[in-house]
Structures are given as structure tokens and as C-alpha cells.
Amino acid sequence: MCSMKSVRERQVTVYGTHWCPLSRQVKAWLDNHHVLYGEVDVEHDAAAARQVESWNDGYRSVPTITARLIVTEPPDADLERILLKSRAHLMACTVYMTSWCPDCRRTLAWLKAQGIPFVAVDIDSDVQAAKRVQAWNRGFRSVPTLDLSLRLTEPSMEQVEAMLGLGE
């Protein structure tokens, strides 16, 4: 199992309970694939329980997994796997780009064609955005760079794998 080269960073949180078999299964899968994650027990954290309920139409459905991914210069196949095949709920998508970059135009067109909402930020016009992109990309102003926030509830392991940009 390998990671997609375009995924630069992952921040994963598992909202679950100690008694839920699917919560335990997801955490074991993440452990086996060496994916670092934070864990929140919704039975001991009332604010987290309310958050999970707000995401899941009033239900305290576990596990609910959130992930923030930084994805740089992704081929369409990577975007399709992460954003479509995983069936994850997209909470936010920011595309750091430049107006002159053909890969940026391709990525923006792909997102538009899929009906995926995003915010585009031109790093030639926004110094702070350029610094973020450079920090994520080892000093390079690599574009397009996408900052994605995603959520899955009661997922299959295939959905987790796809959302996190793992596997082939």
C-alpha cells in the first residue's frame, strides 16, 4: 500500500466510542496503515457529541472521521479517488493557484465539471497564501495546491482508504 504522491499532509480525527466495533475497526485499520490520527470519545466529550450529531442529522453516528488533506499538483485520478470514490462529504475546498498555470486551469475545470464547490486563491496576489503553499511544499510555490476538509460517517475501509489518498 502506498500513498498518492500528491497528498502532502493528512490530519485525521476519529469520533467514536470505546464499545463500537466499527470505531475499533477503523482505528485498527489506521494503525495498521501507519496513519496518525486524533481520537475523540463522544461519550466523554459533550461538545464533540453535539458536533457529530450536527453533522449526522441529529444522530450520534460513529465512527465519524474528519480529515484535512493538503494535495499538491494532483492528477484528475487522485481528485476523483479522494473527492468522488470515497463518498466523503466535502466540508471545504480551497485551491491555491496562479492565473497563468495550465495545471491550475485544468484542476479548476475538473472541480467545476464535477460540481464541487471551491474557493480559488491566487498566490501571485496573496502573499500569506503564497507562504502557506511554500510551507506545505518544502519551500516551493507548487500549484495547484488544494486544502481539503472531508468527513465520512460509518465508512467502509475502502472509503477511508480513498478519502485519505492511500492505495493505488
Summary of the structure (lengths in Angstrom):
residues: 168
radius of gyration: 16.6
end to end distance: 7.3
largest distance: 52.4
contacts: 514
relative contact order: 0.23
helix: 37%
strand: 28%
